[in-house]
């Protein structure tokens, strides 16, 4: 693991040096922290840049504005201000210490002690600071060694850190799936298992966000399997069992083989039994959007269709791809084709049927529905052929 933060493209982003300068980086008053440092050390792309500073948030706002940048008080009560540089955000947070915690939120006080600020963070790999100018690293809890060993380790006593914020249980598994090697014998893992029931105290929105972020990683299957086997997921998703994990593993292989990007909602569907009513219950429990609930329900509801195209016409390309990759309809090999298939529009309306001689009334809707079904089964023929089918059907009705 390097002794200094390697140079990388993200460090040369326009105006980042200027922002660090106005925050007093040259005097040691501002440092890069968290994910940018961690991912920078691993040579991974850095998307979000966070800066920790000695300055209080009100002063941070003044400095940002004085430099000509936009300042957004995204979490000013907790010391966080966002500077917008050429359209991309940089989060700046005043050094803090926890005054009190209740497992869901913390009351903080601002401080000037870098070690104290690092000590309140969750994992050693997330408590690394770096000087913006020289790249010099500040590692107070052996985060670099843990990063090199692919070890996700809580700072201090794992049980105490989880008691401060129960969401750290799910974060532990997400970071393990992304950066670490699963070690079910570690005290950190044991603490997560022991504290799993505390997840019930969290808002369902926070649980859903963290769970979907975990499921969206390239291959979280080993971690999810451990969570199911050791009942970590049971307090929030008791419906998930070993069969769901096996379906998830098959789905991940299919996604990889067909060159389709991971999708967290599709993977959540893989974990669930085939029960559309259950999908609605879980969607409501996790406070998912109506659109997400509908997609979840479609993914775990078997549909009778004569072809992949007919399935796509009925439930839409996204949901059809879900069903194909989940092995619930036709072949996963058809997923790339269906993902880009232009869904045709039924070329006729009730008015067209009336113009052909059908009397306005309930029979119009009935005939239109039957005609559309025939049109789908015939392979979506062009308008002229669809009209011929309609004329023949109406002729039968009028006899």
Secondary structure, DSSP 4 states (H G I P E B T S, - for coil): --SBPPP-GGGG-TTHHHHHHHTTGGGT-EEEETHHHHHHHHT-----EEEEESS-HHHHHHHHHHTT-EEEEEEGGGTEEEEEETTEEEEEEE-EEEEEE-BS-EEEEE---HHHHHHTSSBGGGS-EE-TTT-BEE-SS-HHHHHHTT---BSS-HHHHHHHBTTHHHHHHHHHHHH----TTSHHHHHHHHTGGGGGGS-HHHHHHHHHHHHTSTT-HHHHHHHHHTTSSTTT-TT--HHHHHHHHHHHHHHHHHT----HHHHHHHHS-S-HHHHHHHHHHTT--HHHHHHHHHHTS----SSHHHHHHHH-HHHHHHHHHTTSSS-GGGHHHHHT---------HHHHHHTTPPSSHHHHHHHHHHHHHHHHTT---HHHHHHHHHHHHHHHH-
